[in-house]
Amino acid sequence: MKSMAMLFEKKNTGMDNFVILPTSDCNARCFYCFEKNAAHIHMSIETAKRVAQFIVRQQNNDIHIRWFGGEPLYNVHVIDIICQQLKDSGIKLTSTMVSNGYLFDDNVIQRAKQLWKLKKVQITLDGTEEIYNRSKRYIYKDGNAYQQVLDNIGKLTAAEIKVIIRLNVDKHNIDNMFTLVRELHERFGENSFLTIYSHVLFDYIEGNTKRTQEERNVIYKQRMELEQLIKNYHYKTKPKLPTKFRVNHCMADNDRSVVITPNGYLGKCEHYIDSEFYGHINTEENNLAVINRFKERPKDEIICKDCVYYPQCNRLLICSEDNVCYEDIRRENIRKIEEGMLEQYIVYKDGE
């Protein structure tokens, strides 16, 4: 079925989805950062110009860029260089960003809206003020980082740039997240440019010990209560059923997508910024073995044949975050399908 569905996919006419890292360095020092052992590299002005040239060579006049890092705004001038060069070349672009939100100001937001064509920003919050400031450990000595980030979220939404707040939860802060969501509602009220969702930090395990399924289930139950609170405050996006058969897991196994590192190497996944490169912006040579490695899938497990989510499941063998199927993950995927079905029924009943 998946092979047949791929026949109807848009034929590959070049890349049109780019994840670009202006830097692998960051102004925060989060204890759970998966990049904390990566080399800290700033993209040079010359590399930025060659990145733009590489994108132009893909011969797509309509592209999307996701700015990633490190903290993308920690090397903000190369974003200007790339976007200006693409604009001068007649490339139509939209962009999104994953950021901690600290370095946004009025001037940056204006450039983001006008030159970068920034449509949305994902900003992570780890808890209320004390927990957030302790978790982020910004390099700056003065000021209150938590309050500054919240101020910047307000400025972004006022500029009609969507902000997606990701709540990184685990056993150390899950209780505090309920207080945080209430604080956000008191501060921002109902805001059509603001959405919130939670994500579990199972990857960071004290002593590198795997959690038991029972521990996962406890956090899952608390998180579902948190998601309900978010929904009550109208900060959740409406669930949608898929409109077509899913043939890719993510950008990693999609030939139209690429990750570009600060020194110009080409990869397939933003979680691999120090390895697994298949090429470079300065050459036309590609290592197909690396590209194909990101398309390998684990063999079907016995549980798959009875899983209602299986037709939409495309786990990748190389994916350290998603290559093991836990009970709570299956429950959440099924929950999303059920919520999408209910939302679709509501639309039907409303005559839309």
N, C-alpha and C positions, 0 to 999 in steps of 0.2 A: 504493500500500500504506500509506504514511504517512497519507494523507488518510482512508482507511478506519479505520485504527487510532485516529485521533483521535475518531471517532464513539463509541468505547467508553470514552473517557476520562471521568473524573468531571466532571460539569457544573460550571461556575464558579459557586459560591455565595458568592463573596467571597474575599479574601486570607486565607491561613492560614500563610504562610511569610514571616517578616520578618527582614531583615538590618539591624541597627540599629548606628549608629556613635555611641557616647557622646562620642567626640572624634576628631578627625583628627590630633591631636598624639600624640607618642610619647616615651617615656623612653629610647629607643634611637636610634642614628643609623646604621642599616645602610647601607653604601655602595651597595647594589643596590636600595634601596626605591623602588618605583614611585610612591610618594606624596610623595617628598622635596620636590617643588616645589608641593605642594598647600598651601592656606591652613590654618593651625593653628587650629581652632575647637573650643571646648568647648561641649557641649550645656548650655543653661541649665536651671534647675529648672522654669521655666514651660514651656519646650519639651518637657521630659521628660513633664510632665503631659499636654500636648496630644498627644504621641506615644501615650500610653496611651489617650487618648480616641479617637484615630484608629483604633487597633486594635479597640477596643470597637465602633466604628461598622461594622466589617466583618461583624459578626453571626456570627462563628465562635467557638464556645465552647471549641474545642480547637485551639491554635495552637503554632507552633514559632518561636523567636527564635534567630538566630545573632548573637552580639555580635562586632563587628568594629571596626576602627579605621584608623589610629592604634593605640594600645594601649588597649583598652576599660577596663582597670582604672586608667588614668590619670585617669579621671573616674567613679570607681566609684559615687558616691552617686546618680547619675541612674539607674543600673541598679536600685538599691534602690527608687527612686521609681516607676519604670515597673512593676516586678514587683509591688510592694505594691498599686498602683492596679488592676492587672489582677486580682490576687487578690481585692481588695475588690469587684470587678465580677463575680465569679463565672467568670472566664476560667481555663480549665485550660491550663497552658503547660508546655512543656519547652524547654530551651535548650542551645546549644553555644557555644563561644567560640574565636576565633583570638587567641592571646595570645603574648607572649614569655615569660610565666611568672614574671617577676621580682617582681611585686607581690602574688602570692598569699601569704597568711599564714593562721594558724589561724582567725582571726576571719572573714576573707574567704571561706575555704573552707566554713566553717559556714553563712554566709549564702548562698553559692552553692548548696549542697546543699539547704537548707531553703526559701529564698525564691525563688531564681532557677530552681530545679529543673534545675540544670546537670548534664548527662549526660556530656559529654566536652569536652576542650580540646585544640586543636591548638597545639603549641609547636614552634618552629623552632630547630634547633641547626645551627651552621655549622662545627663542628669541635671538637676537644679544647680544653682550657682556654685556651691562648695564642691560637689562631686564633679561637675564639669571642669572647673578650673584645676582641680587635682588630677583629673584624667588627662586633660590636654597638655598641661605643663608647657605652655607657650614660652618661647625664648625671651619674651619681653618682661621687664621687671615692673613697669608702671602700668596703672590702669586695671580695669576689671574686664577680662576677656569675655566672660559670659554676657555681661551687659552690652559690650560692644558688638558681639555677634548678633544678639537679638535686635539691637538698633539697626544693624545692616540688613537683617532679614526684613525689617519694616521698610527700609529704603528700597530694597529690591522689589517687594510686592507693590509699593507705591508707584514704581516705574513700570509696573505691569510685566515684570519678569517673574515667572512662576518659581516658587521655592518649594522643594520637596525636603522636608525634615526627616532624616533617618534617625530613629532612636536605637542606638546600639545597646542591647540589653543582655544581661547575664545575672547570675545569682547575686553579684555584689551590688547591683543597682536597680533590679526589677521593681522593688517596692517604691523607690524614689521616682520612678517614671510616671506613676499616676499623679503625683504632685506636680511634676513637670508639665504634663499635658494640661492640667488645670491652670497652671501659670500661663502657659501659652495662650489658652483661650481667654483668660482675663486680659492679656496684653493685646492680642490681635483680633479677638472676636471672630465673627464669621468673615472669612476672607477667601474669595474665589481664586486667589493666586497662591494659596497656601494649602499644602497637603502634608500629611504625616503618616509614616508607617514604621513598624518596628522590625528589627533584625537581631537575631541571636548570635552572640559571639562565641559559638561553640569551638571555633578554631583556636581561641586562646584558652588553653587548659593549664591550670596550675600544676607544675611538675610534669607537664606533657602527658598526663594521665587521661585516657579517654573517659568520657562521661558514660555512666550506665544509662540504659534506656529509661529506667525509673527517674533518674535525675532530669533527663531530657523532658519527660512527660510532665514533671512538676513545673518546669519553666514554661513549657508549652501552654499549660493550663492558665498560668498567670498572664502569659502574653495574650491569650485569647480574650481575657478580661480587659487587658489594656487596649486591645484593638476595638473592643466594644465601646470603651470610653471615647476613643478617637472618633469612632463612627457617630456617637451621640452628639459630638461637637461639630459634626459635618466636615471633618478634615480628611476623610477617606475618599479616594476616587471610587466612582461607581464600578463595580466588577463587570467585566465583559466576557462573553463567551468568545472563543477563537472564531475568526471568520474564514479561516482556511486551515488545511492540514499543516501541522508544524513539521518542517523538514530540517531545521537547524536548532541546535541547543542554544547557541549564542553567536557572538561575532567570531569566536575561535574556529568554528567549522564552516564559516561563511566566506566564500571566495571574494565577496565584495567589500570585506572589511579588513582593516590593518591597524596595528599599533605601531606608532613611531616614537622611539625613545629619544631622550635629549641629545644623544650623539648620532642620531640618524639611522639606527638599526631598525629593521622591520620585524615585527612579531605578530602573533595571533591572539595573545591574551594579556590583559593589563596586569595579571598576577605574575607574569614572567617578564620582568623588565631587566633582568641581569643574565638571562639565558634563553635558550630555545628560539634564537633568531633565525630567520630564513633568508634574509637579504639585507640590503642597505640602500638608502635613497640615491646613492651615487652610482649604482650599478643596475644592470638589467638582469643579473643572475639571481636565480631563486633556488633554494634548497627544497625540493619537492618532498623529500623524506620528512622534514620538519613540518611542513604544511599538512601532510597526510597523517602525521602523528597526532595532530589536533582534531582529526576526524574519527579516530578509532573509538569504538564504543565497547563497553563491557558486555560480556555475554549475558543473554537473558537469564534472570534468576527464576527460580520456581515460583516466587511470589508474584512475578510480573503477569502471569497468565490470568490471575484473579484480581489484578489492580485496575480499577476503572479509569485511572489516569494514564495508563500505559500508552494509549494511542498518541498522547501529547508529550510523552516522556522521551527525551533524547540525551540521556546522560553521556558524558565523555569520559573515557578511561583516564585521560591526563588531568582531569579537573580535580584538584585537591579538595575543593570546597563542596563538590556535588557528586562525587563518584561512589558514595555509599548511600544506600537508600534506607533511612531510618523510619520507624513506625510513625513518628510525629510529622515527618516530612510528607509521607503519604496522606496522613489525615489532613494536613494543611492544603495540599493540592486538591484533594476531594472537596474540601470546604470551599475553595475558590470556584470550583465548577458549580457547586450547589448555589453559591451566592450569585454567580453569573446567570444561572438558569432562572433564579427568582427575579433578578433584575430584568431579564428579558421578558418574563411573564408580565411584570408590572408595566413595562413599555407597551406590550401587546394589549393589556387591559385598558390602558389609557388611550388607545387608538393611535399611537404614534407609529 
